[in-house]
Amino acid sequence: MKKKYAIGGAVASTLTASTLTAGMALSNQFAKKMLYREHLTKEDQGDWYKELGAEKVKIKNHKGLYLQAYLIEKENAKRTIICLHALLESAYSLQNSVSYLESVFENENILMVDANAHGLSDGYIRGFGYRDIFDLMYFNTYILQKYGEDHRIIMYGQGMGANTILNTSGLGKLKNVDLIISEGAYDNVYSYLAMRCQREHKVSQLLCGPIIRKVIKNELKTDIKKMDTVQLVKKNKIPTVYVHSKNDKEVPFQKVFPLYNHDASNKLLFPIKEEHLYDLKDKEDSYSLSLIEFMNENI
């Protein structure tokens, strides 16, 4: 049989022709769903941000695309927290996380960013935390131009947003950032997408992985196997907290270990049994407080 995709012989031999064809089709559809933005959601187009006391901010990136963000300003703030969301989400999904961050850092500005091809930002091709690096650099520069070159920054990210921050830091492209809070980051794009496809469509990673890789490479001209945050964090110098739920359904808990073990910074591994970091809001047990202590020590 002539193979269009590189599929392991052991996998191909155990699948019927119809099962193989169906699996390939589902994998192709999944890759395109992850890669292309097809529509805007009603939530993103609403006034949800006003309840947080935020105002809309738009900047233009190096490709001439407009990027949407939402800024909560505090009087005499010495720092700004830049917050990035997960894949297929938007700044709208960060509301509970912002509430937690405000409870810990009471007088800091907060900037919630819609990634390229997410929310109300321009673009229809997603970057998986790699093509987003330049965009984060632009927002980093925007904050320093707005509040001064001595202004300090904290960065918080979920999933893909966390990977964007870690990748940018590993490349040495962040300025005035004192702390990174990474929640639910994945190790590399290839394994993350293959694992997600298997979970959502019950297609073996050995089958769907090469197909997803080919679809994305045809569009981005980039190999997702080379989108490896583990390699980049080897040069991370910014103190980093790795928050990861033991019940994380998007990125299994064990995926945090390669990141943490290879990270060169002053770091803290912070496993939680809760679903999200924001579930720790107002908790005063010694474990929850130890996270706040680490963060305050490094800003």
C-alpha contacts under 8 A as a table, 3 or more apart, distances in Angstrom:
res1	aa1	res2	aa2	distance
3	K	6	A	6.68
3	K	7	I	7.75
5	Y	210	P	6.66
5	Y	211	I	6.43
6	A	210	P	6.34
7	I	11	V	7.03
7	I	12	A	6.64
7	I	206	L	6.91
7	I	207	L	5.90
7	I	210	P	7.15
8	G	11	V	5.38
8	G	12	A	6.32
8	G	206	L	6.87
8	G	207	L	7.58
9	G	12	A	5.08
9	G	13	S	5.97
10	A	13	S	5.33
10	A	14	T	6.54
11	V	14	T	5.44
11	V	15	L	6.57
11	V	206	L	7.21
11	V	207	L	7.28
12	A	15	L	5.42
12	A	16	T	7.98
12	A	20	L	7.35
13	S	16	T	7.84
15	L	19	T	6.00
15	L	20	L	5.86
16	T	19	T	5.19
16	T	20	L	6.08
17	A	20	L	5.12
17	A	21	T	6.09
18	S	21	T	5.11
18	S	22	A	6.08
19	T	22	A	5.14
19	T	23	G	6.01
20	L	23	G	5.09
20	L	24	M	6.14
21	T	24	M	5.18
21	T	25	A	6.23
22	A	25	A	5.12
22	A	26	L	6.17
23	G	26	L	5.16
23	G	27	S	6.08
23	G	203	V	5.77
23	G	207	L	7.40
23	G	208	C	7.25
24	M	27	S	5.07
24	M	28	N	6.16
24	M	207	L	7.28
24	M	208	C	6.70
24	M	211	I	7.12
25	A	28	N	5.12
25	A	29	Q	6.22
26	L	29	Q	5.09
26	L	30	F	6.02
26	L	201	H	7.06
26	L	203	V	7.82
27	S	30	F	5.03
27	S	31	A	6.16
27	S	197	C	6.94
27	S	203	V	7.47
27	S	208	C	5.11
27	S	211	I	6.35
27	S	212	I	6.35
28	N	31	A	5.23
28	N	32	K	6.41
28	N	208	C	7.98
28	N	211	I	6.39
28	N	212	I	6.39
28	N	215	V	7.01
29	Q	32	K	5.25
29	Q	33	K	6.17
30	F	33	K	5.02
30	F	34	M	6.24
30	F	197	C	6.65
30	F	212	I	7.64
31	A	34	M	5.22
31	A	35	L	6.06
31	A	211	I	7.88
31	A	212	I	5.04
31	A	215	V	6.51
31	A	216	I	6.98
32	K	35	L	4.91
32	K	36	Y	5.74
32	K	215	V	7.38
32	K	216	I	7.89
33	K	36	Y	5.69
33	K	37	R	7.32
34	M	37	R	7.85
34	M	88	L	7.51
34	M	126	R	7.43
35	L	125	I	5.60
35	L	126	R	5.29
35	L	127	G	7.86
35	L	216	I	7.01
36	Y	117	A	7.74
36	Y	124	Y	5.40
36	Y	125	I	4.84
36	Y	126	R	6.30
37	R	117	A	5.93
37	R	118	H	7.19
37	R	123	G	7.81
37	R	124	Y	4.71
37	R	125	I	6.37
37	R	126	R	7.31
38	E	124	Y	7.14
40	L	44	D	7.08
40	L	45	Q	7.62
40	L	119	G	6.65
40	L	120	L	7.30
41	T	44	D	5.53
41	T	45	Q	6.75
41	T	119	G	7.46
42	K	45	Q	5.19
42	K	46	G	6.41
43	E	46	G	5.29
43	E	48	W	7.44
43	E	92	Y	7.12
44	D	48	W	7.95
44	D	90	S	7.40
44	D	91	A	7.99
44	D	92	Y	6.32
44	D	119	G	5.64
44	D	120	L	6.58
45	Q	120	L	7.36
47	D	50	K	5.73
47	D	51	E	7.77
48	W	51	E	5.90
48	W	52	L	7.55
48	W	92	Y	7.42
49	Y	52	L	5.33
49	Y	53	G	6.72
49	Y	54	A	5.42
49	Y	55	E	7.11
49	Y	70	Y	7.01
49	Y	92	Y	7.65
50	K	53	G	4.99
50	K	54	A	5.35
50	K	55	E	6.86
51	E	54	A	7.44
52	L	72	I	7.28
53	G	72	I	5.89
54	A	70	Y	5.73
54	A	71	L	4.97
54	A	72	I	4.30
54	A	73	E	7.26
55	E	70	Y	5.42
55	E	71	L	5.28
55	E	72	I	6.63
56	K	68	Q	7.23
56	K	69	A	5.98
56	K	70	Y	4.65
56	K	71	L	6.42
57	V	68	Q	6.02
57	V	69	A	5.02
57	V	70	Y	5.60
57	V	71	L	6.65
58	K	66	Y	6.30
58	K	67	L	5.50
58	K	68	Q	4.80
58	K	69	A	6.13
59	I	66	Y	5.57
59	I	67	L	5.39
59	I	68	Q	6.95
59	I	139	F	7.86
60	K	63	K	7.80
60	K	64	G	5.59
60	K	65	L	5.40
60	K	66	Y	4.43
60	K	67	L	6.07
61	N	64	G	5.35
61	N	65	L	5.52
61	N	66	Y	6.49
61	N	67	L	7.15
61	N	134	F	7.69
61	N	135	D	6.16
61	N	138	Y	6.62
62	H	65	L	7.42
62	H	134	F	7.74
65	L	121	S	7.84
65	L	122	D	5.59
65	L	123	G	6.97
66	Y	121	S	6.01
66	Y	122	D	5.45
67	L	113	V	7.89
67	L	114	D	6.79
67	L	115	A	7.21
67	L	116	N	6.63
67	L	120	L	7.42
67	L	121	S	4.37
67	L	122	D	6.09
68	Q	113	V	6.31
68	Q	114	D	5.47
68	Q	115	A	7.85
68	Q	119	G	7.70
68	Q	120	L	5.73
68	Q	121	S	4.78
68	Q	122	D	7.98
69	A	91	A	7.49
69	A	111	L	6.59
69	A	112	M	5.42
69	A	113	V	4.26
69	A	114	D	5.74
70	Y	91	A	7.81
70	Y	111	L	5.58
70	Y	112	M	5.08
70	Y	113	V	6.51
71	L	109	N	7.22
71	L	110	I	5.76
71	L	111	L	4.48
71	L	112	M	6.48
72	I	109	N	5.50
72	I	110	I	5.03
72	I	111	L	6.36
73	E	77	A	7.67
73	E	108	E	7.47
73	E	109	N	4.66
73	E	110	I	6.70
74	K	77	A	5.49
74	K	107	N	5.91
74	K	108	E	6.02
74	K	109	N	5.35
75	E	107	N	7.47
76	N	107	N	7.86
77	A	80	T	7.38
77	A	107	N	5.67
77	A	108	E	5.06
77	A	109	N	6.17
78	K	107	N	7.91
78	K	108	E	6.61
78	K	151	H	6.22
78	K	152	R	6.51
79	R	108	E	5.26
79	R	109	N	6.31
79	R	151	H	6.06
79	R	152	R	4.72
79	R	153	I	5.24
79	R	154	I	7.18
80	T	108	E	5.43
80	T	109	N	4.38
80	T	110	I	5.43
80	T	111	L	7.03
80	T	143	I	7.65
80	T	151	H	7.91
80	T	152	R	6.66
80	T	153	I	4.96
80	T	154	I	6.26
81	I	108	E	6.79
81	I	109	N	6.10
81	I	110	I	4.68
81	I	111	L	6.10
81	I	153	I	5.81
81	I	154	I	4.61
81	I	155	M	5.47
81	I	156	Y	6.96
82	I	110	I	5.99
82	I	111	L	4.77
82	I	112	M	6.12
82	I	113	V	7.41
82	I	153	I	7.29
82	I	154	I	6.34
82	I	155	M	4.85
82	I	156	Y	6.16
83	C	94	L	7.64
83	C	110	I	7.31
83	C	111	L	6.03
83	C	112	M	4.82
83	C	113	V	6.22
83	C	155	M	6.05
83	C	156	Y	4.78
83	C	157	G	5.62
83	C	161	G	7.80
84	L	91	A	7.10
84	L	94	L	7.90
84	L	112	M	6.36
84	L	113	V	5.60
84	L	114	D	7.23
84	L	115	A	7.37
84	L	156	Y	6.36
84	L	157	G	4.59
84	L	158	Q	6.37
84	L	161	G	4.52
84	L	162	A	6.96
85	H	89	E	6.17
85	H	90	S	5.76
85	H	91	A	6.06
85	H	93	S	6.97
85	H	94	L	6.53
85	H	113	V	7.45
85	H	114	D	7.36
85	H	115	A	7.56
85	H	157	G	5.96
85	H	158	Q	5.14
85	H	159	G	6.98
85	H	160	M	6.84
85	H	161	G	4.92
85	H	162	A	7.82
86	A	89	E	5.46
86	A	90	S	7.29
86	A	157	G	7.53
86	A	158	Q	5.02
86	A	159	G	4.60
86	A	160	M	4.73
86	A	161	G	5.32
86	A	162	A	7.81
87	L	128	F	7.11
87	L	159	G	6.80
87	L	160	M	5.37
87	L	161	G	7.48
88	L	118	H	6.65
89	E	92	Y	7.65
89	E	93	S	6.34
89	E	118	H	6.71
89	E	119	G	7.25
90	S	93	S	5.68
90	S	94	L	7.53
90	S	113	V	7.60
90	S	114	D	5.30
90	S	115	A	7.11
90	S	118	H	5.77
90	S	119	G	4.85
91	A	94	L	5.35
91	A	95	Q	7.62
91	A	112	M	5.51
91	A	113	V	5.61
91	A	114	D	5.27
91	A	119	G	6.92
92	Y	95	Q	6.24
92	Y	119	G	7.90
93	S	96	N	7.59
94	L	97	S	5.22
94	L	98	V	6.07
94	L	112	M	7.38
95	Q	98	V	5.12
95	Q	99	S	6.38
96	N	99	S	5.05
96	N	100	Y	6.48
96	N	278	Y	6.12
97	S	100	Y	5.12
97	S	101	L	6.21
97	S	277	L	7.18
97	S	278	Y	5.19
98	V	101	L	5.00
98	V	102	E	6.03
98	V	110	I	7.69
99	S	102	E	5.20
99	S	103	S	6.38
99	S	278	Y	7.50
100	Y	103	S	5.14
100	Y	104	V	6.55
100	Y	277	L	7.84
100	Y	278	Y	5.17
100	Y	280	L	7.66
100	Y	281	K	5.35
101	L	104	V	5.16
101	L	105	F	5.82
101	L	106	E	7.86
102	E	105	F	5.07
102	E	106	E	5.07
102	E	107	N	7.50
102	E	108	E	7.52
103	S	106	E	5.76
103	S	281	K	7.15
103	S	282	D	7.62
104	V	292	I	7.05
105	F	108	E	6.03
114	D	118	H	5.72
114	D	119	G	5.34
114	D	120	L	6.58
114	D	121	S	5.79
115	A	118	H	5.22
115	A	119	G	7.18
115	A	121	S	6.46
115	A	132	D	7.06
115	A	135	D	7.95
116	N	121	S	5.47
116	N	122	D	6.01
116	N	123	G	5.65
116	N	124	Y	7.66
116	N	125	I	7.69
116	N	126	R	6.39
116	N	127	G	7.28
116	N	132	D	6.88
116	N	135	D	7.84
117	A	120	L	7.83
117	A	121	S	5.94
117	A	122	D	5.71
117	A	123	G	4.32
117	A	124	Y	4.67
117	A	125	I	5.83
117	A	126	R	5.48
118	H	121	S	5.88
118	H	122	D	7.70
118	H	123	G	7.79
118	H	126	R	7.73
123	G	126	R	7.63
126	R	131	R	7.74
127	G	130	Y	5.57
127	G	131	R	4.40
127	G	132	D	5.60
128	F	131	R	6.90
128	F	132	D	7.26
128	F	160	M	6.09
128	F	164	T	7.80
128	F	189	V	7.07
129	G	132	D	5.21
129	G	133	I	6.68
129	G	160	M	5.40
129	G	161	G	6.49
129	G	162	A	8.00
129	G	163	N	5.50
129	G	164	T	4.11
129	G	165	I	7.91
129	G	167	N	7.42
130	Y	133	I	5.50
130	Y	164	T	6.26
130	Y	167	N	7.10
130	Y	227	M	6.98
131	R	134	F	6.94
131	R	135	D	7.97
132	D	135	D	5.19
132	D	136	L	6.42
132	D	164	T	6.34
133	I	136	L	5.30
133	I	137	M	6.41
133	I	164	T	5.96
133	I	165	I	7.59
133	I	167	N	7.15
133	I	168	T	5.54
134	F	137	M	4.98
134	F	138	Y	6.28
135	D	138	Y	5.06
135	D	139	F	6.45
136	L	139	F	5.10
136	L	140	N	6.08
136	L	164	T	7.65
136	L	165	I	7.57
136	L	168	T	7.71
137	M	140	N	4.93
137	M	141	T	6.19
137	M	168	T	7.76
137	M	173	K	6.78
137	M	174	L	6.60
138	Y	141	T	5.08
138	Y	142	Y	6.07
139	F	142	Y	4.81
139	F	143	I	6.27
140	N	143	I	5.45
140	N	144	L	6.57
140	N	174	L	7.02
140	N	175	K	6.93
141	T	144	L	5.17
141	T	145	Q	6.08
141	T	175	K	7.93
142	Y	145	Q	5.17
142	Y	146	K	6.10
143	I	146	K	5.10
143	I	147	Y	6.03
143	I	148	G	7.76
143	I	151	H	8.00
144	L	147	Y	5.32
144	L	148	G	4.97
144	L	149	E	5.12
144	L	150	D	7.47
144	L	151	H	6.19
145	Q	148	G	5.50
145	Q	149	E	6.74
147	Y	151	H	6.03
148	G	151	H	5.49
150	D	176	N	7.46
151	H	176	N	7.03
152	R	176	N	5.20
152	R	177	V	6.10
152	R	178	D	6.86
153	I	176	N	5.86
153	I	177	V	4.54
153	I	178	D	6.05
153	I	179	L	7.45
154	I	177	V	5.61
154	I	178	D	5.82
154	I	179	L	5.01
154	I	180	I	6.10
154	I	181	I	7.84
155	M	165	I	7.24
155	M	177	V	7.16
155	M	179	L	6.34
155	M	180	I	4.88
155	M	181	I	6.13
156	Y	161	G	7.85
156	Y	162	A	6.76
156	Y	165	I	7.91
156	Y	180	I	5.94
156	Y	181	I	4.61
156	Y	182	S	6.02
156	Y	183	E	7.72
157	G	160	M	7.43
157	G	161	G	4.43
157	G	162	A	3.82
157	G	163	N	7.49
157	G	164	T	7.88
157	G	165	I	6.95
157	G	181	I	6.45
157	G	182	S	5.34
157	G	183	E	6.07
158	Q	161	G	4.98
158	Q	162	A	4.95
158	Q	182	S	6.45
158	Q	183	E	4.85
158	Q	184	G	5.81
158	Q	185	A	6.66
159	G	162	A	5.26
159	G	163	N	6.46
159	G	182	S	7.88
159	G	183	E	6.31
159	G	184	G	4.83
159	G	185	A	4.46
159	G	186	Y	6.57
159	G	251	V	7.91
160	M	163	N	4.96
160	M	164	T	6.16
160	M	185	A	6.49
160	M	186	Y	7.51
161	G	164	T	5.06
161	G	165	I	6.47
161	G	185	A	7.87
162	A	165	I	5.22
162	A	166	L	6.21
162	A	181	I	7.60
162	A	182	S	4.94
162	A	183	E	6.32
162	A	184	G	7.30
162	A	185	A	5.44
163	N	166	L	5.03
163	N	167	N	5.87
163	N	182	S	7.79
163	N	185	A	5.63
163	N	186	Y	6.94
163	N	229	T	6.70
164	T	167	N	5.25
164	T	168	T	6.13
165	I	168	T	5.20
165	I	169	S	6.09
165	I	180	I	7.58
166	L	169	S	5.13
166	L	170	G	6.00
166	L	180	I	7.92
166	L	182	S	7.91
166	L	229	T	7.01
166	L	232	L	7.45
166	L	233	V	6.34
166	L	236	N	7.31
167	N	170	G	5.09
167	N	171	L	6.36
167	N	229	T	5.92
167	N	232	L	5.81
167	N	233	V	6.87
168	T	171	L	5.23
168	T	172	G	6.51
168	T	173	K	5.52
168	T	174	L	6.48
169	S	172	G	4.96
169	S	173	K	5.72
169	S	174	L	5.58
169	S	233	V	7.55
169	S	235	K	7.84
169	S	236	N	5.58
169	S	237	K	7.40
169	S	238	I	7.22
170	G	173	K	7.64
170	G	232	L	4.72
170	G	233	V	4.96
170	G	234	K	6.86
170	G	235	K	4.87
170	G	236	N	4.37
170	G	237	K	7.51
171	L	232	L	6.77
171	L	235	K	7.16
171	L	236	N	7.64
172	G	235	K	7.72
172	G	236	N	7.35
174	L	177	V	6.42
177	V	180	I	7.66
177	V	238	I	7.11
178	D	238	I	6.31
178	D	239	P	6.82
178	D	298	N	6.65
178	D	299	I	5.41
179	L	238	I	6.01
179	L	239	P	5.16
179	L	240	T	5.88
179	L	241	V	7.92
179	L	295	M	7.25
179	L	298	N	6.56
179	L	299	I	6.51
180	I	238	I	6.79
180	I	239	P	6.27
180	I	240	T	4.63
180	I	241	V	6.27
181	I	240	T	5.91
181	I	241	V	4.93
181	I	242	Y	6.51
181	I	243	V	7.27
182	S	185	A	6.36
182	S	240	T	7.12
182	S	241	V	5.94
182	S	242	Y	5.04
182	S	243	V	5.93
183	E	242	Y	6.15
183	E	243	V	4.68
183	E	244	H	5.64
183	E	277	L	7.46
184	G	242	Y	7.81
184	G	243	V	6.56
184	G	244	H	5.08
184	G	245	S	7.25
184	G	248	D	7.42
184	G	250	E	7.94
184	G	251	V	6.32
184	G	256	V	7.56
185	A	244	H	7.90
185	A	251	V	7.24
185	A	255	K	7.99
185	A	256	V	6.92
186	Y	189	V	7.29
186	Y	192	Y	6.41
186	Y	229	T	7.78
186	Y	251	V	6.14
186	Y	255	K	6.14
186	Y	256	V	6.87
187	D	191	S	7.73
187	D	192	Y	7.43
187	D	228	D	6.39
187	D	229	T	5.66
187	D	230	V	5.75
187	D	255	K	5.99
187	D	256	V	7.00
187	D	258	P	6.81
187	D	259	L	6.28
188	N	191	S	5.93
188	N	192	Y	6.24
188	N	224	I	7.90
188	N	225	K	7.20
188	N	226	K	7.96
188	N	227	M	5.79
188	N	228	D	4.34
188	N	229	T	5.73
188	N	230	V	7.11
189	V	192	Y	5.07
189	V	193	L	6.02
189	V	224	I	5.77
189	V	225	K	6.77
189	V	227	M	5.74
189	V	228	D	6.71
190	Y	193	L	5.51
190	Y	194	A	6.15
190	Y	209	G	6.86
190	Y	213	R	7.02
190	Y	224	I	5.36
190	Y	225	K	5.23
190	Y	227	M	7.49
191	S	194	A	5.16
191	S	195	M	5.89
191	S	209	G	7.51
192	Y	195	M	5.23
192	Y	196	R	6.09
192	Y	251	V	7.18
193	L	196	R	4.99
193	L	197	C	6.04
193	L	209	G	7.44
193	L	212	I	7.65
194	A	197	C	5.15
194	A	198	Q	6.22
194	A	205	Q	5.06
194	A	208	C	6.06
194	A	209	G	4.79
194	A	212	I	7.37
195	M	198	Q	5.14
195	M	199	R	6.24
195	M	205	Q	6.07
196	R	199	R	5.07
196	R	200	E	6.12
196	R	250	E	7.10
197	C	200	E	5.18
197	C	201	H	5.71
197	C	202	K	7.19
197	C	203	V	6.67
197	C	205	Q	7.42
197	C	208	C	7.06
198	Q	201	H	5.42
198	Q	202	K	4.61
198	Q	203	V	4.60
198	Q	204	S	5.52
198	Q	205	Q	5.81
198	Q	208	C	7.50
199	R	202	K	5.62
199	R	203	V	7.67
203	V	207	L	6.87
203	V	208	C	6.36
204	S	207	L	5.30
204	S	208	C	6.20
205	Q	208	C	5.12
205	Q	209	G	5.29
206	L	209	G	5.75
206	L	210	P	7.30
207	L	210	P	6.50
207	L	211	I	7.15
208	C	211	I	5.26
208	C	212	I	6.08
209	G	212	I	5.31
209	G	213	R	6.13
210	P	213	R	4.99
210	P	214	K	6.16
211	I	214	K	5.14
211	I	215	V	6.24
212	I	215	V	5.27
212	I	216	I	6.22
213	R	216	I	5.44
213	R	217	K	5.99
213	R	223	D	6.80
213	R	224	I	6.17
213	R	225	K	7.66
214	K	217	K	5.06
214	K	218	N	6.09
215	V	218	N	5.34
215	V	219	E	6.72
216	I	219	E	5.26
216	I	220	L	5.87
216	I	221	K	7.55
216	I	222	T	7.43
216	I	223	D	7.66
216	I	224	I	7.52
217	K	220	L	5.22
217	K	221	K	4.72
217	K	222	T	5.03
217	K	223	D	5.51
217	K	224	I	7.29
218	N	221	K	5.64
218	N	222	T	7.94
222	T	226	K	7.95
223	D	226	K	5.58
223	D	227	M	7.13
224	I	227	M	4.95
224	I	228	D	7.96
225	K	228	D	6.83
228	D	231	Q	5.78
228	D	232	L	6.98
229	T	232	L	5.02
229	T	233	V	6.17
229	T	259	L	7.27
230	V	233	V	5.56
230	V	234	K	6.98
230	V	258	P	6.31
230	V	259	L	5.10
230	V	262	H	6.47
230	V	263	D	7.64
231	Q	234	K	5.73
231	Q	262	H	7.61
232	L	235	K	6.03
232	L	236	N	7.13
233	V	236	N	4.73
233	V	259	L	6.91
233	V	262	H	6.45
233	V	263	D	4.77
233	V	264	A	6.66
234	K	262	H	5.39
234	K	263	D	4.89
234	K	264	A	5.18
235	K	263	D	7.12
235	K	264	A	5.90
235	K	265	S	7.83
236	N	263	D	6.24
236	N	264	A	5.58
236	N	265	S	5.60
237	K	264	A	6.31
237	K	265	S	4.61
237	K	266	N	7.47
238	I	265	S	5.71
238	I	266	N	7.14
239	P	265	S	5.41
239	P	266	N	4.72
239	P	267	K	5.49
239	P	298	N	6.75
240	T	265	S	6.74
240	T	266	N	6.53
240	T	267	K	4.75
240	T	268	L	6.44
241	V	267	K	5.72
241	V	268	L	4.79
241	V	269	L	6.13
241	V	270	F	6.89
241	V	295	M	7.84
242	Y	256	V	7.41
242	Y	260	Y	7.02
242	Y	267	K	7.53
242	Y	268	L	6.08
242	Y	269	L	4.90
242	Y	270	F	5.73
242	Y	271	P	7.85
243	V	269	L	6.46
243	V	270	F	4.78
243	V	271	P	5.78
243	V	272	I	7.15
243	V	277	L	7.19
244	H	248	D	7.19
244	H	253	F	6.30
244	H	256	V	7.03
244	H	270	F	6.55
244	H	271	P	5.06
244	H	272	I	6.15
245	S	248	D	5.01
245	S	253	F	6.38
245	S	271	P	5.74
245	S	272	I	4.72
245	S	273	K	5.63
245	S	274	E	6.18
245	S	275	E	5.71
245	S	276	H	6.59
246	K	252	P	7.40
246	K	253	F	5.16
246	K	271	P	6.51
246	K	272	I	6.08
246	K	273	K	5.45
246	K	274	E	7.68
246	K	275	E	7.88
247	N	252	P	7.49
247	N	253	F	7.16
247	N	273	K	6.57
247	N	274	E	7.31
247	N	275	E	6.20
248	D	251	V	5.78
248	D	252	P	5.65
248	D	253	F	6.36
248	D	275	E	6.50
249	K	252	P	6.31
251	V	255	K	6.71
252	P	255	K	5.74
252	P	256	V	7.97
253	F	256	V	5.97
254	Q	257	F	5.80
255	K	258	P	6.45
255	K	259	L	7.51
256	V	259	L	5.41
256	V	260	Y	6.18
257	F	260	Y	5.08
257	F	261	N	5.80
258	P	261	N	5.23
258	P	262	H	6.08
259	L	262	H	5.47
259	L	263	D	5.99
260	Y	263	D	5.27
260	Y	267	K	7.54
260	Y	269	L	6.81
263	D	267	K	7.53
264	A	267	K	7.99
268	L	294	F	7.81
270	F	291	L	7.40
272	I	275	E	7.59
272	I	276	H	7.89
272	I	277	L	7.70
274	E	277	L	7.33
274	E	279	D	6.36
274	E	280	L	7.78
275	E	279	D	7.11
276	H	279	D	5.49
276	H	280	L	7.80
277	L	280	L	5.78
277	L	281	K	7.87
278	Y	281	K	5.50
280	L	283	K	5.43
280	L	288	S	6.67
283	K	288	S	6.44
283	K	289	L	7.73
284	E	288	S	6.35
284	E	289	L	6.03
285	D	288	S	5.59
285	D	289	L	6.24
286	S	289	L	5.11
286	S	290	S	6.06
287	Y	290	S	5.15
287	Y	291	L	7.03
288	S	291	L	5.63
288	S	292	I	7.04
289	L	292	I	5.12
289	L	293	E	6.14
290	S	293	E	4.93
290	S	294	F	6.24
291	L	294	F	5.21
291	L	295	M	6.30
292	I	295	M	5.12
292	I	296	N	6.10
293	E	296	N	5.23
293	E	297	E	6.13
294	F	297	E	5.16
294	F	298	N	6.50
295	M	298	N	5.36
295	M	299	I	6.66
296	N	299	I	5.55
